[in-house]
């Protein structure tokens, strides 16, 4: 039960926000006295200098007082770094990504090589090295069989077929996409797949959580080279146990496959 609590709290806060309640914002009001005290302190110190305080330009940011410098844990931090490091080490001639975060993983890879991004949603970008193909992951028509040397899809396949991003409702959408990944991957190439794993279920219309063995079986014509995971607490596990992952609440599986 303890392992489920953080995610359950997050979901409860999300539901509260959906109906117009924001407990977090209410709690932050406790920090207003400090804000006003420091605003008066700044106004006295700044005087008529180059940056005097104008009351019309007050912009209270109350959540950073006690926040950490950043987050070096969690699904996206570890999976983006995991995949980008492997691609950088292999240095393929080209790389294709399907549905991963452009402002996270894709940006990491763009630092050292061009990337072709496929997404069902439009993307407007003039970033050097980023080629965009708007398309459905269930039908990667822009790519021939055995044509892609290096392929990634991180925290994306769990959404396919749930309509969240404007795609058609299809309970088998995730499996159709996985079959397409296997079809286009070149023999000897690499597929880097990241997805939520744990007690298998669908949370419509947000996402699916997979038993990791479901994903491995769905890609049975590929060979699993490596499996790592991000556990329920956000820590990277380099040698996870499949049965343990299948009992998790909300972990992330990081799978590296190749094609014979």
N, C-alpha and C positions, 0 to 999 in steps of 0.2 A: 504493500500500500504506500509506503514511504516513497518508493521510486516513481509512483504515479503522481504524487502531490504537486510538484512544480508545474507539470503540464496541465493538470486539472485546474490549478489556480489560473494559469494563462488563459485557458478556455473560458473560465468563469468571468474573468475580466473582459474578454472579448465579447461575451454575450451581454454583459452590462453595458459596454460601449455601444453595442448594436441597438439597444433600447434607449440610448441617450444618457446613460450614467457613466461617469468616469471616476471611480474611487481613487485612482492614482492622482488625478488632478486635485481632488478634495484634500488628499493627504499632503500634497505639496504646498497647500496654502499655509501650513504650519511654518514654512520657511520665509514667508513674506516679511516678518519683522526684521530678519537679518538683511533682506534685500533693501528695505527702506533705510535701515541704519547705514549700510554701506553706500547707498545712493547719496545720503546727506554727507557722509564722509568724503566721497569723491567730489561732490559739488563744492565743498569748502576748499579742498586741496587744488582743484582745477582752476577755480576763479575765472578769470577772463582769458585763460591760456588758449592754445590752439584747439583744444577739445573741451569746451565748456559744456556743462550738462544742460540740455534742453528738456524740460518735463514732457514735451510732446514726443520725444524720442526714447522714452523709457521702454525697455523691452525685457521684462523679467524672465530669466532662465533659471528656474529653481531646482531642476533635477541634477545639475552638474556639481553642486556643492560637495557631495560625498561620493560621487561616482568614481570608478576606477579609470585609469588612463585609456582603457580600451578593453576588448575581449579577445583573448587568445585561446578560445575554446569554442565548443559547439559544432553543430553539423557543418555549417557553411565555411567556417574558418578552416577546419581540418580537411574537409573534402576538397576545397578549392586548392589548398596548398599541396595536398597529396597528389592530385591529378596533374597540376601544373609542374611540379617537380619531376614527375615521371616523363611527361612529354618533353620537358627541357633536357632531360638526360638522354632521351632517345633521338631527339632532333629529327623528326620525320620531315619529309619534303613538304607535306601539307597537313593541315588538321581541320576536321569538321566537328562542329558542336551542335547538338540538338537540344534546345530549350534551357540551357544553363543560364545563370545570371550573367548578363553582359557587364554589369558594374562590379563584378566580383571575379569569378574564375576566368571569363573571357578576357577581361582586362589584364589579368596575370599573364596569360599566354601571349597576348598581343605585345607584351614587353620584349619578347624575343623571337616571335614569328607571326606570320599572317594567320588569320582564322576565318573560315567560312561558317557563318552562324545560320542555323535553320530554326525558324519559329513560326507558329501559326499566326502570331500577332505581327503587325507592321513594326518596322524599326527604321527610323530616320537618323542616319549617321554619315559623317564625312571623315571619320577616323581612319587614318592611314592603316592599311593592312586588314581592315575588317570588311569582308564581303558578306552581304546578307541575301538569303534566299527565303522568301516567305512561302511556307509550305506546311503540310500536315505530316507529322512524324509517322502516321500510319501508312503513308504513301510517299516514300522518299523518291519521287519520280525523277528528280534532278540528278540522281546518282545511279549508275549502272551496277550490275552485280559485280562483286569482288573488286570494287574500284577505290575504296577509301582506306588509306594506309593507317590513319589515326583518327579515332572517333570518340567523342565523349557525350555523356548526357547525365548531368548532375542535378539531383532533386527536381526532376522533370517528369519522368515516366509515371510517377504516382498520380499525376493530375490528368493524364490523357484519357479522354472519354467521359469525363465528369462535367463537362460544359463550363467549367470555371473560367476558362480563357477564351470562350467563344467557339470552342470545338464542339463537334456533334456528340450527343450522348451515345456512349458505346461501352457497355460493361467489359468488353474484351479489348478495349482500346490500348491498354498497357501492353497486352501480349502481342497485338498487331505491330506496335512500335518496336518491341523487342525482336520480332521476326524480321522487320525491316533493317534493324541494326545488324543482325547476323547476315542478312542478304548482301548488304553493300560493303561489309568489311572485307578487306583484301586478305587472302591467305598470308599468314605471318604478321598481319597488322594487329593493332591493339584497340580494344574497346574499354573505356573507363566509365563505369556506371556507378552512380551514387543514388541511393533511395532509402526512404524510411523503412526500418525493419523492426519487427517485434511481434506482438500478438496480432495475427492477421485479421484485418478488418478494413472497411471503407467508411470514411467520415465524409459523407456527401454534403456539399459539393467540393470540399476542401482537398481531400487526398486519400490515397490508400496507404496502408501500412502492410508490408509484405513479410511473411515468413521468408528468411533469406534463401531457404531451399526452393521456394517457389520461383525466384528469379534464376537461380542456378539451373533448375529443371527446364525453365522456359527457354534458356539459351543452351540447351543440351548438345547442340551441334557445334558449340564453341568449347574451348578448354579454359577452365579457370586457372589463372596463373597465381593470383594472390587475392586474399581477402583480408581487409582490415575493417575496423568499425569505430564509430563514435558512440560511446555508451550513453545511457539515459542522463548521466551527469555532465556530458559534454567533453569527456576525456577520450583521447585516441587510444584504441586497443589494437596492437599490431598483430596479435594472434588470437582472435576471438573464437569462442566455441559456438558452433552453429545452433546447438540445442539451447544454449543460454541466450543467444540473440533472439531466437524464436519466442522466448518468454519475456522479452523486454517490453517496456511500455512504449517508448518512442526513441529508438536508437537509429543510427544511420549506417548502412552497409556500403563499403567501398570495394568494388569488384573490378579486377583487371582480367580481361579475357583476351584470348587470341584465337585465330582460326587456322585449322590444319591446312 
